[in-house]
Amino acid sequence: MPVVRSFARQLQTFNNLGLEKENIDIASVHGWFVFEPETQKIINECLKPKQVILMHIPNDELDSYFNRIDEIKKHFPNVTIFRNSLENKHFK
């Protein structure tokens, strides 16, 4: 199962990698990536993952992410946000 953790923000860098052809199952990305147009493009156009997991969300900001879940799912319908440490999910 290919997994990509994406930390760079430059769309051109990702375009040059050809990752859209890699059939990526899961992309684990920083939480704020889902709100920035440039990083939305990286995820949706360059990575094209089947699932998106948001990570590195400070505990005091988790509620705001869950409150905006409908907005997030407009861009990433298969997004997962874990609320608790060591929480897990099975992906098919």
TIGUKOL-997022 format. One record per residue (C-alpha): residue in three letters; x, y negated, z. Coordinates in pm, whole numbers, plus 50000, padded with zeros to 5 digits. Last residue first. Layout:
BEGIN
ALAXYZ ...
END
This chain:
BEGIN
LYS490045013150245 PHE491154989950524 HIS490985000750888 LYS490964972351137 ASN493004965251446 GLU493084942851751 LEU496524943351918 SER495994908152052 ASN492404896152024 ARG490534873551779 PHE491684889451455 ILE490734870751140 THR489994891150830 VAL489234876950486 ASN487544896850211 PRO485394868750070 PHE488394845250038 HIS487444812149873 LYS483804810249982 LYS484784832150278 ILE486734803250433 GLU483704780150428 ASP481524807150585 ILE484224814050846 ARG484404777550957 ASN483174783651314 PHE485444814251330 TYR488404792651235 SER487414765851491 ASP487114792651758 LEU490644804851690 GLU492264770551738 ASP493114773352111 ASN494604807752050 PRO497034794151793 ILE496544810051449 HIS499724827851342 MET497834852151118 LEU495014852850866 ILE494514886150692 VAL493504885750326 GLN492224916950150 LYS492174928149785 PRO495124905649714 LYS495344883549403 LEU498914872749479 CYS499414845749216 GLU495914832949138 ASN493944837549460 ILE496674835349724 ILE498904809849553 LYS495864789949443 GLN494554788049801 THR498074777049896 GLU497864746849669 PRO494284738249770 GLU495134738750144 PHE492434752350377 VAL493064789850348 PHE496814785450400 TRP496144770650747 GLY495824805450893 HIS499294816750792 VAL499144845650550 SER499004883450561 ALA498264895450207 ILE496764930150175 ASP496224953749882 ILE498494938349622 ASN497944952149271 GLU501444942249155 LYS500434923648837 GLU499464891549020 LEU502954892649172 GLY504574880048852 LEU507404863249045 ASN507434831648832 ASN503914822348941 PHE504994824449305 THR507804799349260 GLN505534777049054 LEU502934775749332 GLN505414763249590 ARG504154769549940 ALA506574795650067 PHE505564817650360 SER503744846850201 ARG503674879950377 VAL503024905950109 VAL501754941350156 PRO501814968249888 MET500005000050000 
END
